[in-house]
Amino acid sequence: MKKLLSTLLALTLVASLASCGDSKDSSSGKSDTSSSSSSEKTDDAEETSLSEEESAKAFKELAGTYYVTGYSSSEELPEKFEDMYAYQDLINEEGVTISENGILHIEGEDYQLLAQKIEGDSQDENKPYSIIFSVKGCGFSIENYEEKKTAAKKDYEGFAVLKYEGHPYYTNDEGTIIIATPLSISYSIKGNTTAPISLSLSKEKPERNYKKQMSEEEQSEIFANLAGSYTFSGYTENSDHEIERYKDLSDDDMGKIFESDPVTISESGLLHFDGKDYQLEIQETDDNKVLLSVEGSGFSLREYKNEFGFYVGSEDYFGVAIVNASIDDTTSSIDLKFKEADSGWYCLTFSFAHDNQ
């Protein structure tokens, strides 16, 4: 169930993240200004059937600065892509640039692109229009790419194919509306010729995934805003569990648990919930939203993000694991994510409203 949910959620992110390339391969198409050209460093002599005029026009259309907004992968990611959210933040600090002479700049390295094929009519926005580019030196062949989905030679690792969709929204001959990723770049893994990793790129810079560290003063202010008592407002069983105290209760029955022993948060960040105290730690903020974890729960912000918010603590931990808080001028509320000791994912969500609002 968890694996299925994770897979489905990963698919929904395909149109919103991205990936990268290895800079150490001597057969890569990096632009080298200090020695011989990149074409002289490769064993294969890749060509393009497009004229110089067609290539120049394609590069001019593609030129600009882009940012990683998403990714897709058909297999396990290499080590540098294990935390795609951190990788996205790193790449987006500088951005990805493509010059009018076809130089791709990503991860601080330059790669020479080759315009391989132009498909469709650029003037008819109701029809597909795309341009396929390859990285010089990767061993790309347009015939193999179209027939076998081969993007690079087997011993190559790095960026290989870039696909530009000039009309990402169009209607096909059957009348179906097609939505394509405007710009994507594929990364090939050594031993695999199909480039199983694809990064989505956009000219709109997304917000950081990992927020900057807060000062002690900022954290104290957040705890001061959260401090006080809370009234139970509902709960959700997010998955099957064997916690008898909370199993299959009505909202009224659940509310009675917290009537005589109210939920509170102190100005030092101590959460009191159902007879037990938990020390909260602020993980990050986003506008009026605050994510807090419980000290000792085994929480990992990396795992939390890469598991799309389901992972909240180590498998042997039992109790409240994270708190999602909402703070604004009129209302404040918290959602407590509770887990049992056989999974890293939460099974219950308890909702509370601040009594002072």
WOJO-V808755 format. One record per pair of residues at least 24 apart in sequence whose C-alpha atoms are under 10 Angstrom apart, sorted by sequence separation. I is the first residue (numbers start at 1). J is the second residue. D is the distance in whole Angstrom. If there is no record, write none. Layout:
[[I:J:D] [I:J:D]]
This chain:
[[67:91:7] [68:92:6] [111:135:7] [112:136:6] [113:137:9] [116:140:9] [135:159:7] [136:160:8] [161:185:6] [162:186:6] [231:255:8] [232:256:9] [270:294:9] [297:321:6] [315:339:9] [316:340:8] [317:341:5] [318:342:8] [321:345:9] [322:346:9] [331:355:9] [332:356:9] [333:357:9] [66:91:10] [67:92:5] [111:136:7] [112:137:9] [116:141:9] [117:142:8] [134:159:9] [135:160:5] [136:161:10] [160:185:7] [161:186:5] [162:187:9] [232:257:9] [269:294:10] [294:319:9] [296:321:9] [297:322:9] [312:337:8] [313:338:10] [314:339:10] [315:340:8] [316:341:5] [317:342:8] [318:343:9] [321:346:8] [324:349:10] [331:356:9] [332:357:7] [66:92:8] [67:93:9] [111:137:9] [114:140:10] [116:142:7] [134:160:6] [135:161:6] [159:185:7] [160:186:6] [161:187:7] [232:258:7] [294:320:7] [295:321:8] [312:338:9] [313:339:8] [315:341:6] [316:342:6] [317:343:8] [318:344:10] [320:346:9] [323:349:9] [325:351:10] [330:356:10] [331:357:5] [67:94:9] [68:95:8] [133:160:9] [134:161:4] [135:162:8] [159:186:6] [160:187:6] [161:188:9] [231:258:8] [232:259:8] [293:320:9] [294:321:5] [295:322:9] [310:337:10] [312:339:8] [313:340:10] [314:341:8] [315:342:5] [316:343:7] [317:344:8] [319:346:9] [322:349:10] [323:350:10] [324:351:9] [325:352:10] [326:353:10] [327:354:10] [330:357:6] [66:94:9] [67:95:5] [68:96:8] [133:161:6] [134:162:6] [158:186:9] [159:187:4] [160:188:6] [230:258:9] [231:259:8] [293:321:6] [294:322:6] [311:339:10] [313:341:10] [314:342:9] [315:343:4] [316:344:8] [318:346:10] [320:348:9] [323:351:10] [325:353:10] [329:357:9] [65:94:9] [66:95:6] [67:96:6] [132:161:7] [133:162:5] [134:163:9] [158:187:5] [159:188:6] [160:189:10] [292:321:9] [293:322:4] [294:323:8] [314:343:7] [315:344:5] [320:349:9] [328:357:10] [65:95:6] [66:96:5] [67:97:9] [132:162:6] [133:163:6] [157:187:7] [158:188:5] [159:189:9] [232:262:9] [292:322:6] [293:323:6] [313:343:8] [314:344:5] [315:345:8] [320:350:10] [64:95:10] [65:96:6] [66:97:6] [102:133:9] [104:135:9] [131:162:8] [132:163:5] [133:164:8] [156:187:10] [157:188:5] [158:189:7] [231:262:7] [232:263:8] [291:322:7] [292:323:5] [293:324:9] [312:343:9] [313:344:5] [314:345:9] [64:96:8] [65:97:4] [66:98:8] [103:135:9] [131:163:6] [132:164:6] [156:188:7] [157:189:5] [158:190:8] [230:262:7] [231:263:7] [291:323:6] [292:324:6] [311:343:9] [312:344:6] [313:345:7] [64:97:6] [65:98:7] [102:135:10] [130:163:7] [131:164:5] [132:165:9] [155:188:9] [156:189:7] [157:190:5] [160:193:10] [161:194:10] [229:262:7] [230:263:5] [231:264:9] [290:323:8] [291:324:5] [292:325:8] [311:344:5] [312:345:6] [313:346:8] [63:97:7] [64:98:5] [65:99:9] [130:164:5] [131:165:7] [154:188:9] [155:189:8] [156:190:5] [157:191:8] [160:194:10] [161:195:8] [229:263:6] [230:264:6] [290:324:6] [291:325:6] [310:344:8] [311:345:4] [312:346:6] [62:97:10] [63:98:5] [64:99:7] [129:164:8] [130:165:4] [131:166:8] [151:186:8] [152:187:9] [153:188:9] [154:189:8] [155:190:5] [156:191:8] [157:192:9] [160:195:7] [228:263:9] [229:264:4] [230:265:8] [289:324:7] [290:325:5] [291:326:9] [310:345:5] [311:346:7] [62:98:7] [63:99:5] [64:100:8] [129:165:6] [130:166:6] [151:187:9] [152:188:7] [153:189:10] [154:190:6] [155:191:6] [156:192:8] [157:193:9] [159:195:8] [162:198:9] [228:264:6] [229:265:7] [289:325:6] [290:326:6] [309:345:9] [310:346:6] [62:99:8] [63:100:5] [128:165:8] [129:166:5] [130:167:7] [151:188:7] [152:189:9] [153:190:8] [154:191:5] [155:192:8] [156:193:8] [158:195:9] [161:198:9] [162:199:9] [163:200:10] [164:201:10] [227:264:7] [228:265:5] [229:266:9] [288:325:8] [289:326:5] [290:327:8] [309:346:9] [310:347:9] [60:98:9] [61:99:10] [62:100:8] [63:101:8] [128:166:8] [129:167:6] [130:168:9] [150:188:10] [152:190:9] [153:191:8] [154:192:6] [155:193:8] [157:195:9] [159:197:9] [160:198:10] [162:200:10] [226:264:9] [227:265:5] [228:266:6] [288:326:6] [289:327:6] [307:345:9] [59:98:8] [60:99:8] [61:100:8] [63:102:8] [65:104:10] [127:166:10] [128:167:6] [129:168:8] [152:191:10] [153:192:8] [154:193:5] [156:195:10] [159:198:9] [226:265:7] [227:266:5] [228:267:8] [283:322:10] [285:324:10] [287:326:9] [288:327:5] [289:328:9] [59:99:7] [60:100:5] [62:102:8] [63:103:9] [64:104:10] [65:105:9] [66:106:10] [127:167:7] [128:168:7] [129:169:10] [152:192:8] [153:193:6] [154:194:9] [225:265:10] [226:266:8] [227:267:5] [282:322:10] [285:325:9] [286:326:10] [287:327:9] [288:328:6] [304:344:10] [59:100:5] [60:101:8] [63:104:9] [125:166:8] [126:167:8] [127:168:9] [128:169:8] [129:170:9] [151:192:9] [152:193:5] [153:194:9] [224:265:9] [225:266:10] [226:267:7] [227:268:8] [278:319:9] [280:321:9] [281:322:9] [282:323:9] [285:326:10] [287:328:9] [288:329:10] [303:344:10] [304:345:9] [58:100:9] [59:101:6] [60:102:8] [125:167:6] [126:168:10] [127:169:8] [128:170:6] [150:192:9] [151:193:6] [152:194:7] [153:195:10] [223:265:8] [224:266:8] [225:267:8] [226:268:10] [227:269:8] [229:271:10] [278:320:8] [280:322:8] [281:323:9] [297:339:10] [57:100:9] [58:101:10] [59:102:6] [123:166:10] [124:167:9] [125:168:9] [126:169:8] [127:170:5] [128:171:8] [150:193:5] [151:194:5] [152:195:7] [223:266:7] [224:267:5] [226:269:8] [227:270:9] [228:271:10] [229:272:9] [276:319:9] [277:320:10] [278:321:9] [280:323:8] [289:332:10] [291:334:10] [293:336:10] [56:100:7] [57:101:10] [58:102:9] [59:103:9] [122:166:7] [123:167:10] [125:169:8] [126:170:5] [127:171:7] [128:172:8] [149:193:8] [150:194:5] [151:195:6] [223:267:5] [224:268:8] [227:271:9] [276:320:10] [288:332:9] [289:333:10] [290:334:9] [291:335:10] [292:336:10] [293:337:10] [55:100:10] [56:101:7] [116:161:10] [121:166:9] [122:167:8] [125:170:7] [126:171:6] [127:172:7] [148:193:10] [149:194:6] [150:195:8] [151:196:9] [222:267:9] [223:268:6] [224:269:8] [289:334:10] [299:344:9] [55:101:9] [56:102:8] [116:162:10] [117:163:10] [118:164:10] [119:165:10] [120:166:9] [121:167:9] [124:170:10] [125:171:9] [126:172:8] [127:173:9] [148:194:8] [149:195:9] [221:267:9] [222:268:10] [223:269:6] [273:319:9] [298:344:9] [55:102:9] [113:160:9] [114:161:9] [115:162:9] [119:166:10] [120:167:10] [220:267:7] [222:269:9] [223:270:9] [273:320:8] [297:344:10] [20:68:10] [111:159:9] [113:161:9] [114:162:10] [115:163:10] [145:193:10] [220:268:7] [18:67:8] [19:68:7] [111:160:10] [113:162:9] [145:194:8] [219:268:10] [220:269:9] [271:320:9] [17:67:9] [18:68:5] [19:69:10] [128:178:9] [135:185:10] [138:188:9] [219:269:9] [17:68:5] [18:69:6] [19:70:8] [126:177:10] [127:178:10] [134:185:9] [135:186:10] [16:68:8] [17:69:4] [18:70:4] [19:71:6] [128:180:9] [130:182:9] [131:183:10] [133:185:9] [134:186:9] [271:323:10] [16:69:4] [17:70:1] [18:71:4] [19:72:9] [106:159:10] [130:183:10] [140:193:10] [15:69:7] [16:70:3] [17:71:4] [18:72:7] [19:73:9] [59:113:9] [139:193:10] [14:69:9] [15:70:6] [16:71:7] [17:72:8] [18:73:10] [59:114:9] [104:159:10] [138:193:10] [13:69:9] [14:70:5] [15:71:7] [16:72:9] [58:114:10] [59:115:8] [13:70:6] [14:71:5] [15:72:8] [58:115:7] [223:280:9] [12:70:10] [13:71:7] [14:72:5] [19:77:10] [22:80:9] [55:113:10] [57:115:10] [58:116:10] [104:162:10] [223:281:10] [12:71:10] [13:72:8] [14:73:9] [21:80:9] [55:114:8] [56:115:9] [58:117:9] [223:282:9] [10:70:10] [11:71:9] [12:72:9] [20:80:9] [21:81:10] [55:115:6] [58:118:8] [222:282:9] [10:71:9] [11:72:7] [19:80:9] [20:81:8] [54:115:8] [55:116:8] [10:72:7] [11:73:9] [19:81:7] [54:116:10] [55:117:9] [219:281:9] [220:282:10] [10:73:9] [18:81:9] [52:115:10] [54:117:9] [55:118:9] [219:282:7] [222:285:9] [273:336:9] [50:114:9] [51:115:9] [54:118:9] [219:283:10] [226:290:10] [19:84:7] [50:115:7] [219:284:10] [18:84:7] [48:114:7] [49:115:9] [50:116:7] [219:285:10] [17:84:8] [18:85:9] [20:87:9] [47:114:8] [48:115:7] [49:116:7] [50:117:7] [17:85:8] [19:87:8] [20:88:9] [46:114:9] [47:115:9] [48:116:5] [49:117:8] [50:118:8] [214:282:9] [222:290:8] [18:87:8] [19:88:7] [47:116:8] [48:117:8] [62:131:9] [213:282:10] [214:283:9] [17:87:10] [18:88:7] [46:116:10] [61:131:10] [213:283:9] [214:284:8] [17:88:7] [20:91:9] [212:283:10] [213:284:8] [214:285:9] [19:91:9] [31:103:7] [58:130:10] [59:131:10] [211:283:9] [212:284:8] [213:285:10] [238:310:10] [18:91:9] [30:103:9] [31:104:9] [38:111:8] [39:112:9] [58:131:7] [210:283:9] [211:284:6] [212:285:9] [29:103:10] [30:104:9] [31:105:9] [38:112:8] [58:132:9] [59:133:9] [210:284:8] [211:285:7] [29:104:10] [30:105:9] [37:112:10] [58:133:9] [209:284:10] [210:285:10] [211:286:8] [55:131:10] [32:109:9] [33:110:10] [209:286:10] [31:109:8] [32:110:8] [55:133:10] [30:109:7] [31:110:5] [32:111:9] [207:286:10] [30:110:5] [31:111:5] [32:112:9] [29:110:8] [30:111:4] [31:112:6] [29:111:5] [30:112:6] [31:113:10] [23:106:10] [28:111:8] [29:112:6] [30:113:9] [23:107:8] [28:112:9] [29:113:8] [21:106:8] [22:107:9] [23:108:9] [29:114:10] [48:133:9] [20:106:8] [21:107:8] [23:109:7] [48:134:9] [20:107:7] [22:109:9] [23:110:9] [21:109:9] [23:111:10] [46:134:9] [46:135:10] [47:136:9] [263:352:8] [265:354:10] [21:111:10] [46:136:7] [264:354:9] [45:136:9] [46:137:7] [210:301:9] [263:354:10] [264:355:10] [44:136:9] [45:137:8] [46:138:9] [47:139:10] [210:302:9] [44:137:7] [46:139:7] [47:140:9] [48:141:9] [49:142:10] [209:302:10] [42:136:8] [43:137:8] [44:138:8] [45:139:8] [46:140:7] [47:141:9] [48:142:9] [42:137:5] [43:138:10] [44:139:6] [45:140:10] [46:141:8] [47:142:10] [210:305:9] [41:137:8] [42:138:8] [43:139:9] [44:140:9] [209:305:8] [243:339:9] [254:350:10] [39:136:7] [40:137:9] [42:139:9] [243:340:7] [38:136:7] [39:137:7] [241:339:9] [242:340:8] [38:137:7] [226:325:8] [238:337:10] [241:340:7] [226:326:9] [233:333:9] [235:335:9] [238:338:10] [239:339:10] [226:327:8] [232:333:10] [233:334:10] [234:335:10] [235:336:9] [236:337:10] [237:338:10] [241:342:10] [247:348:10] [62:164:8] [225:327:7] [230:332:9] [231:333:9] [232:334:10] [233:335:10] [235:337:10] [246:348:9] [61:164:9] [62:165:10] [222:325:10] [225:328:9] [230:333:8] [62:166:9] [230:334:9] [243:347:10] [29:134:9] [30:135:8] [31:136:9] [61:166:9] [96:201:8] [222:327:9] [241:346:10] [242:347:10] [243:348:10] [29:135:6] [30:136:8] [58:164:10] [95:201:10] [96:202:9] [97:203:10] [226:332:8] [239:345:9] [241:347:6] [28:135:8] [29:136:4] [30:137:8] [95:202:10] [96:203:9] [225:332:9] [226:333:9] [238:345:10] [239:346:8] [240:347:7] [241:348:8] [28:136:7] [29:137:5] [95:203:9] [226:334:9] [238:346:7] [239:347:5] [240:348:9] [27:136:9] [28:137:5] [29:138:7] [44:153:10] [237:346:9] [238:347:5] [239:348:7] [27:137:6] [28:138:6] [29:139:10] [95:205:8] [237:347:6] [238:348:5] [26:137:9] [27:138:7] [28:139:9] [70:181:10] [78:189:8] [88:199:10] [236:347:8] [237:348:5] [238:349:7] [27:139:9] [77:189:9] [93:205:10] [236:348:6] [237:349:7] [71:184:9] [73:186:10] [92:205:7] [235:348:7] [236:349:5] [237:350:9] [70:184:9] [71:185:9] [72:186:9] [73:187:10] [92:206:8] [235:349:5] [236:350:7] [68:183:10] [69:184:10] [71:186:10] [92:207:9] [93:208:9] [234:349:8] [235:350:4] [236:351:9] [68:184:9] [81:197:10] [92:208:8] [234:350:6] [235:351:6] [66:183:9] [68:185:10] [89:206:9] [233:350:8] [234:351:5] [235:352:9] [88:206:9] [89:207:8] [90:208:9] [232:350:8] [233:351:5] [234:352:7] [77:196:9] [78:197:10] [89:208:6] [232:351:6] [233:352:5] [234:353:10] [74:194:10] [76:196:9] [77:197:8] [88:208:8] [89:209:6] [231:351:9] [232:352:4] [233:353:7] [62:183:9] [74:195:9] [75:196:7] [76:197:9] [88:209:8] [89:210:7] [230:351:9] [231:352:5] [232:353:7] [73:195:9] [74:196:5] [75:197:8] [86:208:9] [87:209:10] [88:210:10] [89:211:10] [230:352:6] [231:353:5] [232:354:9] [73:196:6] [74:197:7] [85:208:8] [86:209:7] [229:352:9] [230:353:5] [231:354:6] [232:355:10] [72:196:8] [73:197:5] [74:198:9] [85:209:6] [86:210:7] [229:353:9] [230:354:4] [231:355:6] [72:197:6] [73:198:6] [84:209:10] [85:210:8] [229:354:6] [230:355:5] [71:197:7] [72:198:5] [73:199:9] [228:354:7] [229:355:6] [230:356:8] [71:198:6] [72:199:7] [227:354:9] [228:355:7] [229:356:8] [230:357:10] [27:155:9] [28:156:7] [70:198:9] [71:199:4] [72:200:8] [226:354:8] [228:356:7] [27:156:7] [28:157:8] [29:158:9] [70:199:6] [71:200:6] [227:356:10] [25:155:10] [26:156:9] [27:157:9] [28:158:7] [29:159:9] [69:199:8] [70:200:5] [71:201:9] [25:156:8] [27:158:10] [28:159:8] [29:160:9] [68:199:7] [69:200:6] [70:201:7] [25:157:7] [28:160:9] [67:199:10] [68:200:6] [69:201:6] [70:202:9] [24:157:9] [25:158:8] [67:200:8] [68:201:5] [69:202:7] [22:156:10] [23:157:9] [24:158:9] [66:200:10] [67:201:5] [68:202:7] [69:203:9] [22:157:6] [23:158:7] [66:201:6] [67:202:5] [68:203:9] [69:204:9] [21:157:7] [22:158:5] [23:159:9] [65:201:9] [66:202:5] [67:203:6] [68:204:9] [69:205:8] [21:158:4] [22:159:7] [65:202:8] [66:203:4] [67:204:7] [68:205:8] [69:206:7] [20:158:7] [21:159:5] [64:202:10] [65:203:6] [66:204:7] [67:205:6] [68:206:8] [69:207:9] [20:159:6] [21:160:8] [64:203:8] [65:204:9] [66:205:8] [67:206:7] [19:159:9] [20:160:10] [65:205:10] [15:179:10] [21:185:10] [15:180:8] [16:181:9] [19:184:9] [20:185:8] [21:186:9] [22:187:9] [15:181:6] [18:184:8] [19:185:8] [20:186:8] [21:187:6] [22:188:9] [14:181:9] [15:182:9] [17:184:10] [18:185:8] [19:186:8] [20:187:6] [21:188:8] [22:189:9] [18:186:9] [19:187:7] [20:188:9] [21:189:9] [15:184:10] [18:187:10] [20:197:9] [19:197:7] [20:198:9] [18:197:8] [19:198:6] [20:199:7] [18:198:6] [19:199:5] [17:198:9] [18:199:3] [19:200:8] [17:199:6] [18:200:5] [19:201:9] [16:199:9] [17:200:6] [18:201:7] [14:198:9] [15:199:9] [16:200:7] [17:201:8] [18:202:10] [14:199:8] [15:200:6] [16:201:8] [17:202:10] [14:200:7] [15:201:9] [16:202:9] [13:200:10] [15:202:10] [17:206:10] [16:206:9] [86:302:8] [85:302:8] [84:302:9] [83:302:7] [86:305:10] [82:302:10] [83:303:8] [85:305:7] [86:306:10] [84:305:9] [85:306:7] [83:305:9] [84:306:8] [83:306:7] [82:306:9] [2:239:10] [1:239:10] [13:308:10] [10:306:9] [10:307:9] [9:307:9] [10:308:8] [9:308:7] [6:306:9] [7:307:10] [6:307:6] [5:307:9] [6:308:7] [5:308:9] [3:307:10] [6:310:9] [2:307:9] [5:310:9] [2:310:9] [2:311:10] [2:343:10] [2:345:8]]
